[in-house]
Amino acid sequence: GAVIDGFAFSLNGGWQVDCPGFTNLAIRNCEFGMGANALLPIYIHGGVGNLTVENCSFFMGLITDSSTVGAAIWVHSNTELTGLLAVLYCHFQKAVQHPLELAGTATSRFRVNYNFFEQMSEAGSGAHADPWYLNGGNYSGGNFDFNNVYQPAGGANLSWGILLIADAFWPTMSVADSTADYNVLIN
């Protein structure tokens, strides 16, 4: 396993933590910003064990095209995420689409707790303001609890909800034994 702690990945156009496979990875106390380099801050692909993202900040406000995958943490399609994805005490601001996206992953567990999501999807039409997007895979034993979501007037509304499950493309997708409790939404 490895620990990445205290880096400013937001400098010089924004940089990326590209994870093509690992057993255990912790990313803590880092600052991310999607800028001129147009790189997803945390990009997960390949065989993956446990991932913890804790006490990090993500500012995505320099991307203005809603067709861009604007996720701050993106687990790529068909990635074997066999461990626990824990996203704790993070601040997500001005994500183009959804700050967290799990796309077509294998069986996964998750803990998305104590985070602050604000000003999402201000890129214009086509963008949707859902903090967390599950797009295929099987998920069990996880939670999306104790998060705060603030979407001021003028941005996309929260009509998509806090959790969007897109099962049209993944007919075998399932979410079981999981919770979404004690979240605060201000729209």
ABEGO torsion letter per residue (X at the ends): XBBBBGBBAABGGEBBBBBAEBABBBBBGBBBBBBAAGBBABBBBEBBBBBBBBGBBBBAAABABAABBABABBBBBGBBBABBBBBBGBBBBGBABBABBBBGBBBBBBBBBGBBBBGBGAAEBGBBBBABBBBEEBBBGBBBBGBBBBBBBGBBBAAAEABBBBAAABAABBBBGBBBBGBBBBX
